[in-house]
Amino acid sequence: MKPILKESKEIAQALLKETPRFEPKIIPETQGVYLIYKRKKIIYVGKGKNLQKRIAKDHLSVGVRGIKSAFQRKVHRIYEIPFGLQMKKWISRNCKFTYKAIKDADMCSLVESLLITYLRSNGQKLLNS
């Protein structure tokens, strides 16, 4: 069995090598970590118990529910994009996603933390602040 830190680093590195895409209909209903890109730069790192629900329903929703998404709140504050349909259109035009299914909740948290720390230490500005 691999030590947990080594395994989490391997998962994080694999996720960073994934090709970003915008295909919310094929996101699995499994636990995992995801990255949101804007123009080939990672702008957000997140995790969810159900990737389909977290990405497609929380981040891409057009109703009041979308206001609960930390990602949408940050986009609204930084880019001044109104919530609702304009937000959904902006995200679909400007953002792509990568994700990795991870069964263990602790591993998800560790991978998310490693990615945020790594990206910030390399000068990447994230909306996660």
Sequence and secondary structure as in RCSB ss.txt:
>XXXX:A:sequence
MKPILKESKEIAQALLKETPRFEPKIIPETQGVYLIYKRKKIIYVGKGKNLQKRIAKDHLSVGVRGIKSAFQRKV
HRIYEIPFGLQMKKWISRNCKFTYKAIKDADMCSLVESLLITYLRSNGQKLLNS
>XXXX:A:secstr
   HHHHHHHHHHHHHHS  B  GGG  SS EEEEEEETTEEEEEEEESSHIIIIIIIIS  SGGGGG HHHHHH
HHHH   SSHHHHHHHHHHEEEEEEE S HHHHHHHHHHHHHHHHHTT   TT 
